[in-house]
C-alpha cells in the first residue's frame, strides 16, 4: 500500500526520501500537510498506476526475501504471548 509521510523529526525525513526513491509513496512537508494538501497528496498516490505498480513490486520483494518471517520472529521474541 502506498505511503504518505509527513516528516517532523529524526529519521522521518530520510524515510520520506527512501519511500519516494522506491516509488511507493510521497513525503509531504509539514507546512503543506493541511486538509487540502493531505487530500491532494493522498488522491495523487491512490490514483497513480505507477505507485500501485511500485507497491506491488515491493510487496513481491518482501515476500520473496523472508523479511516478514524474520519480523514475526523478532516480534515474538520481544513480545511473547501472555
C-alpha positions, 0 to 999 in steps of 0.5 A: 500500500502506498505511503504518505509521510509527513516528516517532523523529526529524526529519521522521518525525513530520510524515510520520506526520501527512501519511500519516494526513491522506491516509488511507493509513496510521497513525503509531504512537508509539514507546512503543506500537510493541511486538509487540502494538501493531505487530500491532494497528496493522498488522491495523487498516490491512490490514483497513480498506476505507477505507485500501485505498480511500485507497491506491488513490486515491493510487496513481491520483494518482501515476500520473496526475501523472508523479511516478514518471517524474520519480523514475526520472529523478532516480534515474538521474541520481544513480545511473547504471548501472555 
